[in-house]
Amino acid sequence: MDFTFTEDQLTFHDSVKSFLTNEVTPEKIRELWNSDSGRSSELWQQLAEMGLTAMTVPEEFGGLGMNELDFLLLAEECGYAALPEPLVENVLVAVPLLSSLGDQQKHLKEEWLSKVAVGSARLAVAHPSNPLVADAHIADLLLLANGDEVHAVKADQVELVANESVDPSRKLFSVSWTPSTETLVADAAEGKKLWADTLNRGALAVAAQQQGLARRIVDLSVDYTFERKQFGKPIGSFQAVKHHMSNVAVKIEFAKAPLYRAAYDIANNQPTAARSASHAKLATTEAALLGAKNGIQVHGAMGYTWEVDLHIFMKRAWALDASYGNRGFHKQRVKAAILADDALLGAGNTFAA
């Protein structure tokens, strides 16, 4: 069996990486901090024109019909760039949730998924694990929880209160709304599974971004250590500094397998999806947080200043840490899975059902 990414996936990844490098610069991110919405309609439309917003939208609704594995490397690059736009949340979380609604909601899916595919509408998800809703202020349709029920609520039917985040790019809101039979799109019995699947996809979305953030923090820190000199030499030549970043690089490398496995399990509806999603989020978050800690240390006093770019990526890693379940929650899920009486462990069961 070949689990490597296809040539098409890698080629598309290179194209998206190049676009994000040129268009989503630290200067652009800082500029958006001072705008009213913190978002760029022009950038969103560019992402849509590249086909990114349509990737997981089913073909019957005008999308490309791809899955989590197809978007995974792109989500990682969104993390590497600290993309402010809610692309990853829409593609990996909101679109699959809306697509998974029953056939009785076909009209709703047809109306909104076709708009999402061309970039004329954005979605927001209020998962029960997240007390605040990211990007609710620019969402045209919000998917909200009332117990285990799923409700689809238009933007003009909610009241928002902004909450400050440690990351200036992350826009969080508390949402007030009134559940009704008109907004109900999945009852509690159906909604329980939908929210469980959404939690796994949300954890995967966070994990992919954390992996990209960890890589970016290492790159920024390594670049700085070559520029900064002490005793006439770049500080990057000192063994103690090398060890700081090498430890992060090892974490990043070991996080790859859990991340890719989680995407595989979710894309193929494997029964191990919950365990894999938790494992991926733990591994990548550990890499990103260690990167933030060691990155600020090798930057020295400069690492604490607003002027350097390091804090843009550290703050995103900190902000994503508790999104879609904190580390304690995910550790408990992994523990329960591996200590279960019927747990299938060992190399021979790596891809067992």
N, C-alpha and C positions, 0 to 999 in steps of 0.2 A: 504494500500500500504506500502511496506517495502523498505525504502530508505537507509538502512544500507549496508555497504560493505559486500560482500560475504565471506565465509570462505576461498575460494581459493584466493581471492584478498588480504585478510589479511595475509594468509600464505606466499604468494609470497612477500608481503611487508616486512615481517619479514626477509625473506631470503636475499632480496636486501639490507635491512638496515644493516644486519650483514656484508655483503660483503663490503659495502661502509665504514663502521666503521673500518674494518681491512685494507682495501686497499687505501682509500683516506684519509690519515692522514694529519694534518697540515704540518708535515715534508715532506711528498710526494709533497704537493702543493708547498712548498717553493723550493723544488728541481726542479720542473718543471719550475719555474720562470727563472731559469738559463739555461734552454735548448733553443735550437734554435727556435723550434715551440711552446714551452709551452704546448705541448700535448704528450700523451703517446700512441703509437700504440699498445703496449702490453695491456694497460688498456682497450683500445677501443675493442680489440679482446675478452677480458674477458667479457666485457659487452655484446658483440654479442653472445658469447657462452652461456650466461644466457638467451638468447632470447629477451633481452631488445630492441635491434635495430629493431627487427621484429614485435614488438607488434602491431603497427597500420598499418603495410603493409598488404594489402588484401591477403587472402589465395591464390587467383589465381596467385599471383606473389611470392609465397613462404613465405608469412608472417603468422602471427597468427590471423589477422583479428579482433583485439580488438579495443576498442575505448578510448576516453579521460578519462572516469570514471575508466577504468581498469588501466590506467597509472598514475592517479592523485596522489595517495599516494606515488608512486615511485618517481615522480617528486618532491614532497615535501622533500623526503629523499635526493635527489640530491642537493637540496638547503641546507639542514641541513649539508651536507658534504662539501658544496661549490665545487662540482665536476667541474673540469676545462673542461672536455670533453663536446662537444655540444650535449649530448644525448637528453636532454629535447627539445632543439630547433629542432632536427631532428625528434623525435618521435611525438611531438605535433604540429609542425608547417610545416616543410618541407615535410614530408611524406604525410600528408593529402592534402597539396597543389598539389603535384605531382599526387596523386591518384585522385584528383577531375578534372583533365584535361579531355577533351572530348575523345570519342572513337577513334577519328582520331589520337590520340597520344598514342594508345595502345602499339605500338612498343617501344616508348620512355619509357613508364611506365614499360613495361616488362623488358627492358634492365637495368634500373637503380634501380627500386624497389627491384628486385631480388638480386642485389648487396648490397643494403642497408640492406636487411634482414639478410644477412650473415656477415655483417660488413666489406665488401671489398670496400665500397664506402661511402662517406659522402657528405651531401648536405648543402648548405648555401642559405639563403633567404634574399633578399634585399627588404624589404617592404618599400613603399613610406614614411611611418611614421618614419623610421630610416635612418638618413643621412649616417650612416656608417654600414658596413656589418660585423657581428661577424663571426669569424673563416673562412673567405674567403680564407685564406692561406692554409688550409688543405682540402678544399672542392674539390671534383672531378667534381661536377656539381653545378652551381649556378643558382637559379631562380630569375631573375631580372625583374624590372619594367621599361617600357618605356611608360610613361603616364599610362593608364589603361591596356596596353598590358602586357602579361606575356611572358618572353623569357627564354629559357633553354640554358645556355651557359657553355661550358666546360672550365676547368681550364686554358688550354693553349690559350684561346681566350680572356683573360682579363688581364689587368695590375692593380696591387695593390700598394697602398701607405699606409703604416702602420700609425696608429694614436694612440697616447698613451692614455691609460685609467687610471682612478683612481684605478682600480682593476688590479693588475699585471697579474692576470689569464685571464682577458678578452681581447682577441685579436681582435682589430677593424681595418677595412680597408675601404678606399675609392676605388671604383672600376671603372675603365675606360674600355669601351667596345663599340662595334659597332653593333647596332641592324640590323638584316637582316631577310629576309623571311625564311632563314634556321633556325634561332634561335627562331622565333615566334612560340609559342605553344598555345596561346589563344589571340584572338583579343580583342579590347577595350570593346566591349559589354559583352563578357564572362568574361574578366579579371576583370571588375569592381566588380562583385560579388565574384570572387575568392579572390581578395585582401581584400574585406570587411570581408569575412570569416576568412582569414588568420590573420587579425588584432585581431579578437576575440580570435583565438587560441593562438596567440602570447601573448595577455594580460593574458590568462589563464596560459600559461607556466610561465610567470613572476610571477603571483600571487602564484602559487604553490611553486615556489622557495623562494619567499619572506616569505611565511608562515614557511618554513623549516629554513630559516635564522633567523627569529625572535625567534624561539624555541632554536636554537643553541646559540644565543647571551644570552638568559636568562640562559641557562644551564651553559655557561662559566662564566657568572657573578655571579651566585649563588655559583658555586664551589669556585670562588675567594673569595667571602665574608666569606666563612667558613675557608679559609686558612689565610686570612689577619686579624691581630689582632690589636686592640687599647684598651688601658686601661685594658689589660689582657683578653679581650673578643673578639671573632670573630665579625667583623663588621656586619656580617649578622644577628646578634642578636639585632641590633639597629633598632628601629621601622622605622626611616626615610629611611634606606636602604631597608628594606622589602617593603615599599610602592613603591619605584622606580620600583622594579621588579614585584610587584603585578600588577601595572598599565599596564605593558607590557603583563603580563599573561592574563589579562582581554581582552586586544585588540586581542590577539591570539585566545582566545576562541570565541569571537564574530565574528572573521573573518572566522571561519570554515564553517558556514552555507552559506554565500555568495560564498565561494570558491567551495563547493560541488555542490551548485545550478548551478553555471556557468558551471561546468563540465557536469552536467546532461543536461542542456539546449543545450550545443554545441554537445554533443554526440547524442542527440535525435532531432537535427535540429529544436529546438523550436524558435518561432518568438521573444522571449525575450532574445535570446542569447547575443545580443550586450549590453543590459542593465546589464545583469547578469555578463558578462565578465568585464565590467567597474566597477561594484560594488565590485567584487572580488579583482580586482587589487588595488582599492582604500583602501579597508579594510586591505588587507595583507601588502601593502606597508606602511600604517600608523603604523601597528604593528612593522614592521621591522625597520622603521626609529626611532620610539620611543625607540625601543630596543637598537639601536645604540647610541642614545643620553643618555639614562639612564645607559646603560652598561658601557660606557666610564666614566660616572660620578662615578659609584660605584667602578670602578677600580682605580680612582684617577689618579695621575700622570703616573702610570704604563700603563694606558689605551692608552696613546699617544705614547708608545714605539713600535719599530719594533719587539722586542723580544717576546712579548705576542701574543697569537693567535687571540685575539679579532678583530684586524684590518682586518684580512683576510675576516671575515664575514660581518663586517660593510661596507667595501669597495664594496663588491659584492652587498649589499643592495642599496648603493648609486648609483652604476653603473646601476642597473636594474630599478631604479626609473623612468627614462624617456623612457625606452625601450617600444616600441609598444604603444606610446601615453603617454604624461605626465599627471600629476594629473589634471591640468586644463581641458585638453581634456576630460578625463573620467568623471569629475564632470559635465561637460556640457551634456554629453550623458545621465547620470543618471537623471539630471535635466529635460532634454527634455522628457525622458520616463515617469517620474512620474507626470509631469505637462501637459501632452498631454490630450486633451479633451476626448479621448476614453481610457484613462489609466484604467486598471483593477487592483485596489488596494484592500487591505484587506485580511484577512485570508482565506476567501472563494475563492479567486482568486490566491492563492499562486502558484498553478501549472496549471493555466488556460492558454490556448493558446494565 
